[in-house]
Amino acid sequence: MRWIESVVRLRPELHEFADGDLGYTLVREAGYVARAAYCYTLPRILEMGTGHGKTARFLKAVVAAASVHSIDFPADEMDRLTLLMPPEQRGEVSSRQMLQAACADGVHQMYGDSRDRDNYNQEYDVIFVDAAHTREAVISDTLCALSILAPGGTLLWHDTDVPEVLNALGMISTTLNLALFMPYRIAAWSKRPEIMDKLCAECGDVRWPRDPDIQIWPHEFDAGAQEITL
C-alpha cells in the first residue's frame, strides 16, 4: 500500500514499524484500516482480536486523533480461543503476547468475547475484524460489528487467505458488496462509497465477490446455496 509506506518512511515516530511486521498483520495491511480512519474527523477504531497488540499500537501512532479500542480474551482464558481456531493455528496461542505487554497510551484494551454485543458500550467508525478465523466466528464477529458500526462506518476483515475466512466472506458478500484487496489479505465494506473509492485506489488488484466472472472462492463453497441475513 503506497500511502502507508510513505507515511511510515516520512514520520520519524513511526520508524519502529519500518520493517513492515506487526506480528500477525503487515503494515501494508493495517494501512487500509488507517486509511479508512483518516476519513473521519475523530475516528473511533475497534480491533476485534488483539493478538500481539502491535496493530492497535500502530493504528494509534499513525492516526493520533483516533480513539483505538481492541478486544480479545484475557491471557488466562486463551484455552477458549483454541476452540474458535482452525486446528493448524491452535499451537500459536500458547506463545501469544497480549496487548497488556505492548500497548501505547491512548489504546484501550478490552477483555472478553468479541462476538458478544454486551462487551461494547459505544459505536465505532472503523472496525477491523481479526479475531478467531473459523467461518462461524467470522460471521458472528461481523454480525456483532454491524450492530455497533456508526452511521457512515467502515468494516474491514483480515486474513482473507485463510479458507474459512474466505468462505465466511463469500456468505457475507451475498448481503454486503464487499471488496477484496489482492494480494493483500484484506477485505472491506463501507457505508460511504467515497471511502471505498479511496481504499480501492490504493490497490492495483481489487476483486468484487458479487462479480460472477471472479472465481475466488474455495471449491467447497457454493455461493448460490449458502446465504445469510445480516
N, C-alpha and C positions, 0 to 999 in steps of 0.2 A: 504494500500500500504506500504509494509515493508520499502522500500527505504526512502520515505519521512518521515516516522515516526522516523527512525533512525537519519535522518538529523536534524529534529526539536529537538530531545532529546539531541543531542550532541553539538549543536551550541547555546550558551547562548543567542545570539541576537535574536533567534527565539522562546524563551520560552514563549513569549506572545501569541503564536499560539498553545501552548501545549494542550489546551482544544479541539483542532480539529475543531473549529467552525469558519467559515469565513463569517457568515451571511447566505446567500443563498447557499453557497458552503462549503463543508467539506475539511479539509486539505488533506485527503487521495484522494479526487477527484482532487483538484488543483495540487496535486503531480504529476499527469500524465502530466500536462502542463509543470511543472518544469522539469520533467524527459526528455521530448522531447527537451526542450530548452537547456539542458545540452549537447545535441549532436551537438550544433553549437558553433563556436568559440566566436562570438559576436552576440548572438541571438537578433532578433527583434521580440518582442511579441506584439500581438494585442488581447485585450479582447473586444469582442462585447457584451456590456451590463455591465455597471459599477456596478449597484446595490449599495450596501453599500460601495463599494470601498476597502473592506478588501482583496479581492482576488488579485487585482492588487498590493496592498502593500505587500502582502505575496510573490508574484512572484518576485518582485524586491528584497525583503530581502533574498530570497533563491538563486536566480540567479543574483548575484550582477553585473555581466558583461552585463546583458541584458538591452536593451532599451525597456521599457514597456509603451505601449500606451493603453488607454481604452476610449471607446466611449459610450455615452448614451445621451438621451435627456436632456437638461438643466432642472433644477427644475421647472421653470415656464412654461414648456411645457409638464409636466407629463400627462396632460389630453390626449395628443396624444398617449401616451403609452398604456393607458387603452383600446384603440380601437384595439390594437395588442395583447391583453392578453386574455386567456380563462376567462369566466365570474367569475369562482371561485377564480381567483387570483387578480381581479381588486381592491379589498379592501386594498391590501398591498401597493399600490402606494402612498397613501396619507401620510403614515408614513415612506416612504423610505428616507434613508440618503445617499446623494451622496458623491462621492469621494472628492469633494472640501472640505469636513469637515474631511477627514480621509486619505488624500494622503500622500505619502512619497516622499522625494527627489528622483528624477530620474523617477518618474511616470508622464507621460504626459497625462493630461486629455483633451479629445476632446468632443465637444458637437455637436450633430446632429443625423440624422437617420443612423443607422448602415448599412442599405441596400443601401445607396446612394454612389456609387463609387466616386463621386466628393468630398467626405469628406476625401479622403485619397490621399496622395502625395508620397507614397513610398510603397515598397513591405515588406512583413513580413515573417519571417521564421516559426513562430508558431502563429496560430490564434485560439482563444478559442471562439466558438460561444455560447453565453449565454444571448442573448437579449430577444426579445419577443418570446413567446412559442406557437404561433399558427403554424399550418402546413405551411401556406403561408409565414409567416415571417421567419421561419427556412430555408425554401427553398431559399427565396430571400437573406437572410444573407449568405447562403452557396454559392450561385452564385457570390455574391459580393466578398466573401472571396477568392474564387478560382481565381478571376481576379487580386487579389493583393498578392497572395501567391507566394513567391520566388521559384526559381528552387530548388528542394530538400526540399521544405517546408512541414509542418505537420499541419493538421487541426483536431481540437477536438471539440466535442459538449458536452453540459451539459444537465442534467435533462432528461435523456432517460426514466425515469419512467413516464413522462407526456405523455398521449396517443397521443396528436397531434404532439409532438416532435418525438415520436417513429414512428408515421405514416409518417412524413416527411422523416425520416432517411430510412424508408423502400423504399420510392420512390428514394431517393438519392442513395441507395445501388444498384439500377439497373445499375448505371453507375460507382460508386466508390466502390471498395471492402473494405468497412469499417469494423471495428470490434467493438463489444460491450463488455465492461468490466463489468461483473456481480460479485457481486451485486452493484458495484459502478455505479453511474449514468453518465457514461462517454462512449463516442464513439470516435473513432479515425481513421484517414486515413493519410498516409504519402507517399510522392513521393520516400522516401528512405526506402526500405524493412528492413534495419538493425535497423531503429528506431522503426518500428512496432514490430520487434523481442524483443527489449528492453522493450517496453510497455507491450507486451503480457506476458513477463517473470515475470512481477510484479503482475499479476492477475491469480488466480487459475481457473477462470471460464470465458473463452473468447468465445464469440459467433460470428460466421461469418454469417451475414444475407443471403449471397448467398448460404449457405449450405441448400439444400432442406429438410434436416432432422431436421432443427432447426425451431421450431414453437414459434416465439416470437412476432408476430405482433398482434395488436388489431383485434378483429374478423371482424370489418368492413373494414379492409384493404385487398384488393386483389392485391398482389404483381404482379401478371401476367397482370393485367388490367390497372395499373397505372404506367407509366414510364415517366421520364422526361429526357431531354437532357441537360447535364451540359457543 
